[in-house]
Structures are given as C-alpha cells and as structure tokens.
C-alpha cells in the first residue's frame, strides 16, 4: 500500500508521537476522505495536539478511541503500538487494514534503499554504511529508527535506514539491499513470543530484495534463514577478518588483505563483524572495495562510534569506564563483555525487568573471572541467575551511583568498569540518555 492509495479513504493514525505526527502530515497531503488521530495513552509522554495537526486530523481519545480505529478503512499504527495490543488483535480479526508509516514510505522508495535491522549492531552497521558510502562519493540520507521518521525524510537518490522490529513488521516491500546483523530474543512482550519476533524482524527480507546481506557468523540467524539466498559476511570467501601480511588481524575481501583490524576504532569482535557486513553492502551497491581499500580504510579510521555503545570515559585513576547503556538484553551485554575479555572487568547490570531469561548470560560467564554488580530493578534477579559460578563475584547496589562507587573499590588497577545493563532504562530513568548522564556524572563525582 502506498500513500497515494489513501486518497478518498477513511484513515486513522494511531499514536501521536514523532511517527504519528509525521504520518498525519503525509497522509493529509494525499486527500483522504476522513482523517483522525487516535491516542490511547494517558501518560506524561503525550504531546500537545493543536494547530495544523489538529486541523488535519482531530484527536480522538478515551471511549471514542477504539471506535474511531474500527471505523477506519486503514489504520496507520505507530511503531510503539505492540503486535500484542488487544485493540490491534481485534482490528485484524475484523479485517481492518493495518499498516505503518515505514511501510507506506518503503512502498515508494524501496528501490533506492538499504535497510538494516538486527537484534544487535543495526545502529553501528547502518552508520558505517552511510559513512563509507559518503566517503566513496555516494551521497545518501541516513534515517529510520535513529529518531527521524521515514515519512519526514527528504528526497534523495539513496537512503540508508536503521529499522526496528516494529518497523519491519508492517513492510510489504523489501528494500533494494536488506541487511540483518544478528538475531536473538528481544522485545518478546511486544511481538508475542520468540517465533513472532523472528518473523517480524525477518519480514524485511520477505518481499524480494535485490540483495540480502547478513552476518554469516550468527548461528541463530543462519538457522532462521535456512537456504534463503544471502551474502554471508564474516566468513572466508567474503569480507572477513584473518591474519594479514604482518601477522596481525586484517580485514579481507576473500583472500585479498584490505587494511589492519586496528584501523577500525571500535573494540570487540562484533564491531569487526559489523564492518564486514558494511563492506559487503558497499560491494552489493557496485563499489570496488578492494580497488578503493586505501580510501575506504581512511574513512573507517575516521568513523566515530555511536554514543552509549561501548563509549569509553576518561578517568584519572587508570580504570576505564565504559558506557554501553544501549545493551538492553543479555546477548548485547555478552558482546560487550567479550570486547574487554583480556582485562579485569566489573560489569554493572540491571534495569527495567521484562522477565528476560538470563540463563544465556550465566552460560557465557561460566568459565570467566568477572565481578557483576546488580542494581534495581532486575539486578537482583540477574545476580541470582549467576549464583554458584566459581569465578564470578556478585554484589548488589542500591542504585547506579552506588554501583559506580562500589566498582571503584572492587576493580583492580588497569581494569574496566562496564555499564552494560542487559535491561532497558525506563522506571528508574527517563530514558537511556538519562541513564548515561547519571553514569557519567557518577564517574566524575567519584573520581
């Protein structure tokens, strides 16, 4: 379904955040017979609805909200509306057409788009792709889940998008190049279960992309893909990391060395894998990566890592403090822990308790020497899940500031204090940025 298909139809936009506001503006421009906005939330995050938005789409709340949705020919839901929402289930049972702003946009722009999703690494990988394309003279617009609704993007010859599972779920068109970086259980409450989450995530690939690029080293992703045709980055024969001319790790294109692993200023094997995926995307778009390896290597060296993802904070003590607040699942925390495997490590865990299974984290730490400090709300449950591991020291702290103070006492000189909470930030903090601010301030205050 395209935006132009909404002409003359009754449309309800569900959600009044950034995505909902962008959808109202875009839909109104195509002449629907009737357009309303529906907000079923009643919290402090609700935004003012007045002026041109209210004129284009009167806001319906309270008892009139569901009837307004049910009366529509088409409901455009914001990504924040979960698949498990009882109203959404009922609308689909009644046969109401439900789509999203991302799906409406993709229908008109798929042929010019690189779409990147994944349970881990989608932000870094999409940023790398956009950065490297710009460096080789392929200008592009970068957007999506980073905070710019697709319906607000300017016209461009090429787009690079980070796409969440919520955005992927409604797509009926795949981008020209569809990219998946990793797959593990996430957001199960919003999707209805692990199978449903994988289905919604991989819907990005379900509608005939010209090229599919995936992280070939991710076992769960490989199992879900089966024999789906894909470029599998990270494996010999493609873009991967192997010993180079000087005996140190280098990025390779098949058997051809490109540049040293140290060129990429991001720690961790997962970030090396993200770059392999990005290089495979450039190749799919016709960039001669081996022939331009010096130019691409210089761009890689100048890449700035994203905030809140393994961001190191300088400290006079000699300890390295690391902000990885966006690691909101046990699998993401495991990648972060691996990135500092060679140094004494204290990791701070805990946040909103979504009932996640921390058994994979326990198995990952079974043979490691590490200190784990748990903070509310889920920290005590994570610590309980690690009980009995012989080389894992566990402690509890009342809050993040207390955890930083305790970490200074417990971490050996030259060690790392890693905030990789394996849980979201809401409840104790306004959002992940607020959690980062509190962590950084605690590091400064206890220096």
C-alpha positions in Angstrom: 0.0 0.0 0.0 1.2 3.5 -1.0 0.4 6.8 0.4 -1.5 7.6 -2.8 -3.8 4.6 -2.1 -5.2 6.5 0.9 -6.8 9.1 -1.3 -10.6 9.2 -0.7 -10.4 6.7 2.2 -11.1 6.9 5.9 -7.8 6.8 7.7 -7.0 6.7 11.5 -3.4 7.4 12.6 -2.8 5.5 15.9 -0.2 7.3 18.0 0.7 11.0 18.5 4.5 10.8 18.9 7.0 11.7 16.2 5.9 8.8 13.9 2.2 9.6 14.3 2.8 13.3 13.6 4.8 12.5 10.5 2.1 10.1 9.3 -0.7 12.7 9.7 1.2 15.3 7.7 2.0 12.8 5.0 -1.5 11.2 4.8 -3.3 14.6 4.8 -1.3 15.6 1.7 -2.9 12.8 -0.3 -6.6 13.7 0.3 -8.2 11.1 2.5 -12.0 11.3 2.8 -11.6 11.5 6.6 -8.5 11.5 8.8 -8.4 11.3 12.6 -5.6 10.7 15.1 -6.0 8.3 18.0 -4.1 8.3 21.3 -4.9 5.5 23.7 -2.2 6.5 26.2 -2.7 8.6 29.3 0.7 9.5 30.5 3.2 12.3 30.7 4.7 11.5 27.3 1.5 12.5 25.5 2.3 15.6 23.3 0.3 18.7 22.5 -2.0 18.2 19.6 -3.1 21.6 18.2 -2.7 23.9 15.2 -2.3 22.4 11.7 -2.1 18.8 13.1 -5.4 19.1 14.9 -7.0 20.7 11.8 -5.7 17.9 9.5 -6.7 15.1 12.0 -8.8 15.8 15.0 -7.6 13.9 18.1 -9.8 11.1 19.5 -9.0 9.7 23.0 -10.9 8.0 25.8 -14.0 6.0 25.0 -14.1 7.1 21.4 -10.5 5.9 20.6 -11.2 2.3 19.6 -14.5 3.0 17.7 -12.5 5.5 15.6 -9.9 2.9 14.8 -12.6 0.3 14.0 -14.5 2.7 11.7 -11.4 3.4 9.5 -10.7 1.7 6.2 -7.0 1.9 7.0 -5.2 2.3 10.4 -1.7 3.6 10.3 -0.1 2.5 13.6 3.0 4.0 15.2 5.9 1.6 15.8 5.2 1.9 19.6 1.9 0.1 19.3 2.8 -3.6 20.1 1.6 -6.5 18.0 0.0 -7.9 21.1 -2.1 -4.8 21.8 -5.7 -6.2 22.2 -7.1 -3.5 20.0 -4.7 -4.4 17.2 -5.6 -8.0 17.5 -9.3 -7.2 17.3 -8.9 -4.8 14.3 -7.1 -7.5 12.4 -9.8 -10.0 13.3 -12.4 -7.6 11.9 -10.4 -7.3 8.6 -9.4 -3.7 9.1 -6.2 -2.9 7.0 -3.4 -2.0 9.4 -0.1 -0.6 8.1 2.6 1.7 9.4 4.4 4.9 8.3 7.6 3.0 7.5 5.6 0.6 5.2 3.9 3.4 3.4 7.2 5.1 2.8 9.0 1.9 1.7 6.4 1.2 -0.9 7.6 4.3 -2.8 11.3 4.2 -2.0 12.4 0.6 -1.7 14.5 0.6 -4.9 16.7 3.4 -3.5 17.1 2.0 0.0 19.5 0.0 2.1 17.5 -1.3 5.1 19.4 -2.6 8.2 17.9 -4.5 11.1 19.2 -6.8 13.8 18.9 -7.6 17.4 22.4 -6.1 17.9 24.6 -3.9 15.7 22.0 -2.3 13.4 22.8 1.2 14.5 26.5 0.9 14.1 26.3 -1.0 10.9 23.9 1.4 9.2 26.0 4.3 10.4 29.1 2.7 8.9 27.4 2.0 5.6 26.2 5.6 5.3 29.6 7.0 6.4 31.6 4.8 3.9 29.2 5.5 1.0 29.6 9.2 1.6 33.4 8.7 1.6 33.4 7.0 -1.8 31.2 9.6 -3.4 27.8 8.0 -2.9 25.8 10.7 -1.1 22.9 9.3 0.9 20.3 10.2 3.5 20.5 8.3 6.8 17.4 7.8 8.9 14.9 5.5 10.4 14.9 4.1 14.0 17.6 6.7 14.9 14.8 9.2 15.5 13.9 10.5 12.1 10.6 9.0 10.9 10.8 7.8 7.3 7.9 9.9 6.3 9.9 13.0 7.3 13.0 12.1 5.2 13.9 14.5 2.3 14.1 13.3 -1.3 17.3 11.5 -2.1 18.9 9.1 -4.6 19.9 6.7 -1.9 18.8 6.0 1.7 20.4 4.1 4.4 18.0 3.2 7.2 18.2 1.6 10.6 14.9 -0.3 11.1 13.5 -1.8 14.3 11.5 -5.0 14.5 8.4 -2.8 14.9 9.1 -1.0 11.6 9.9 -4.2 9.8 6.7 -6.0 10.9 4.4 -4.0 8.6 6.5 -3.9 5.5 5.0 -5.2 2.3 8.1 -4.1 0.2 11.7 -5.0 0.9 14.5 -2.5 0.4 16.9 -2.9 -2.5 19.5 -4.2 -0.1 18.1 -5.9 3.0 20.6 -6.3 5.9 20.4 -8.4 9.1 23.2 -8.1 11.6 22.2 -10.5 14.4 19.3 -12.4 15.8 18.4 -13.2 19.4 15.3 -13.0 21.5 14.2 -9.4 22.2 11.0 -7.4 22.7 9.1 -10.7 23.2 6.3 -9.0 25.1 5.6 -6.6 22.2 5.7 -9.3 19.5 4.0 -12.2 21.3 6.9 -14.6 21.6 10.3 -15.6 20.2 8.9 -17.1 16.9 6.8 -14.0 16.3 9.8 -11.7 17.0 11.9 -13.5 14.4 9.0 -13.4 11.9 8.6 -9.7 12.3 12.3 -9.0 12.2 12.9 -11.1 9.1 9.9 -9.6 7.3 12.5 -7.1 6.0 13.7 -9.9 3.7 10.3 -11.4 2.7 9.4 -9.2 -0.3 12.0 -9.7 -2.9 15.1 -7.6 -2.1 17.6 -7.3 -4.9 20.4 -8.4 -2.4 20.3 -9.8 1.1 23.4 -9.3 3.3 23.7 -11.0 6.7 26.3 -11.6 9.4 27.3 -15.1 8.4 28.8 -15.9 11.8 25.5 -15.6 13.7 24.3 -19.2 14.2 20.7 -18.3 15.1 20.3 -16.1 12.1 21.8 -18.8 9.9 19.3 -21.3 11.3 16.3 -18.9 10.7 17.5 -18.1 7.1 18.0 -21.7 6.1 18.7 -21.7 2.3 17.5 -18.1 1.8 19.9 -16.6 -0.7 22.2 -14.1 1.0 25.7 -12.7 1.1 27.1 -14.0 4.3 29.7 -11.5 5.6 32.3 -12.6 8.1 33.1 -15.9 6.5 36.1 -16.9 4.4 35.4 -16.3 0.8 33.8 -12.9 1.5 34.6 -10.0 3.7 36.1 -11.3 6.9 38.9 -10.9 9.4 42.0 -13.1 9.2 45.8 -12.9 9.7 47.3 -10.3 7.4 50.7 -9.6 5.8 52.2 -8.6 9.1 50.8 -11.5 11.1 48.1 -9.3 12.8 44.4 -9.4 12.1 43.3 -7.7 8.9 40.1 -7.2 7.1 40.0 -9.2 3.9 37.9 -9.4 0.7 38.1 -13.2 0.1 41.9 -13.8 0.1 42.9 -10.2 -0.5 44.0 -8.1 2.5 42.4 -4.7 2.8 43.6 -3.0 5.9 44.5 -3.9 9.6 41.8 -4.6 12.1 43.2 -1.8 14.2 42.1 0.7 11.5 38.5 0.4 12.9 38.5 2.4 16.2 35.7 0.2 17.7 36.5 -2.6 20.2 35.0 -6.1 20.0 34.7 -8.9 17.6 31.0 -7.9 17.0 32.1 -4.5 15.7 34.6 -6.1 13.3 31.7 -8.2 12.1 29.6 -5.1 11.6 32.2 -3.6 9.3 32.4 -6.9 7.3 28.6 -6.5 6.8 29.0 -2.9 5.8 31.8 -3.7 3.3 29.6 -6.4 1.8 26.8 -3.8 1.3 29.2 -1.4 -0.5 30.1 -4.3 -2.8 26.5 -5.1 -3.5 26.0 -1.4 -4.5 28.8 -1.7 -7.0 31.7 -0.1 -5.0 35.1 -1.7 -5.8 36.1 -2.3 -2.2 39.5 -3.9 -2.9 40.4 -1.4 -5.5 39.5 1.5 -3.2 40.8 -0.1 0.0 43.1 2.8 0.9 40.3 5.3 0.6 37.8 3.1 2.5 40.4 2.3 5.2 40.9 6.1 5.8 37.2 6.5 6.1 37.0 3.6 8.5 39.8 5.1 10.7 37.8 8.3 10.9 34.5 6.7 11.9 33.1 8.0 15.2 31.5 5.3 17.3 27.9 5.9 18.4 27.2 7.4 21.8 26.1 4.9 24.5 27.7 1.9 22.7 31.0 0.9 24.3 31.8 4.6 24.8 34.9 5.0 27.0 35.1 7.7 29.7 38.5 9.0 30.7 39.3 8.7 34.4 42.4 9.7 36.3 42.5 6.5 38.3 43.7 4.4 35.4 40.4 2.5 35.4 38.5 2.5 32.1 34.8 3.3 32.5 32.6 2.2 29.6 29.0 3.4 28.8 27.1 0.7 27.0 23.7 1.7 28.2 22.0 0.6 25.0 22.8 -3.0 25.8 19.3 -3.8 26.9 19.4 -7.6 26.6 21.7 -10.3 28.0 23.0 -11.1 24.5 24.1 -7.5 24.0 25.8 -7.4 27.3 27.6 -10.6 26.4 29.1 -9.0 23.3 30.3 -6.0 25.4 31.9 -8.3 28.0 33.7 -10.1 25.2 35.1 -6.8 24.0 37.1 -6.4 27.2 37.9 -10.1 27.8 41.6 -9.5 28.2 41.3 -7.1 31.2 40.0 -7.3 34.7 36.3 -6.5 34.4 33.4 -5.3 36.6 30.1 -5.1 34.8 27.0 -3.2 36.2 23.7 -4.8 35.2 20.1 -4.2 35.9 17.1 -2.0 34.8 13.5 -2.5 33.9 12.6 -6.1 34.5 10.9 -7.5 31.4 11.2 -11.1 32.6 14.1 -11.9 30.3 15.8 -15.2 30.6 19.4 -14.7 32.0 20.4 -18.3 31.6 22.4 -17.5 28.4 24.4 -14.9 30.4 25.1 -17.5 33.1 26.4 -19.9 30.5 28.5 -17.2 28.9 30.2 -16.4 32.2 30.6 -19.9 33.4 34.4 -20.0 32.9 35.2 -16.3 33.3 36.6 -14.3 36.2 34.5 -11.2 36.5 32.7 -9.0 39.0 29.0 -8.4 38.5 27.1 -5.6 40.3 23.3 -5.7 40.2 21.1 -2.6 40.5 17.3 -2.3 40.6 15.0 -3.5 39.3 16.3 -6.6 37.5 19.8 -6.6 39.0 19.0 -8.9 41.9 17.4 -11.4 39.6 20.4 -11.3 37.3 22.7 -11.8 40.3 20.6 -14.8 41.4 20.9 -16.3 37.9 24.7 -16.2 38.3 24.8 -17.8 41.8 27.3 -20.6 42.2 29.6 -19.7 39.3 33.1 -20.2 40.9 34.9 -17.3 39.3 32.0 -14.8 39.2 31.9 -12.4 42.1 28.4 -10.8 42.6 27.3 -7.8 44.6 24.2 -5.6 44.9 24.0 -1.8 45.0 21.0 0.4 45.8 21.4 2.5 42.6 23.7 3.3 39.7 25.7 5.9 41.6 26.3 3.4 44.5 27.3 0.8 41.9 30.0 3.1 40.4 31.4 3.8 43.9 31.5 0.1 44.7 33.0 -0.7 41.3 36.0 1.6 42.1 36.7 -0.4 45.2 36.4 -3.8 43.6 38.1 -3.3 40.2 41.9 -4.0 40.0 44.2 -1.2 38.6 44.1 -1.1 34.9 40.7 -2.8 34.8 37.4 -1.9 33.2 34.1 -0.8 34.7 31.4 -1.6 32.2 27.8 -0.3 32.3 26.1 -2.9 30.1 22.8 -3.3 31.9 21.2 -6.2 30.0 17.9 -4.4 30.6 16.1 -1.2 29.5 16.3 2.1 31.4 12.7 3.0 32.0 11.3 3.1 35.5 14.4 4.5 37.3 15.4 6.8 34.5 13.6 9.0 31.9 15.3 7.1 29.0 18.6 5.6 28.1 20.2 9.1 27.7 19.3 9.9 31.3 20.9 6.7 32.5 24.1 7.6 30.6 24.1 11.0 32.1 23.8 9.6 35.6 26.6 7.1 35.0 29.0 9.7 33.6 28.2 12.1 36.4 28.8 9.3 39.0 32.2 8.6 37.4 33.2 12.2 37.7 31.9 12.6 41.2 33.7 9.6 42.5 37.0 10.2 40.6 
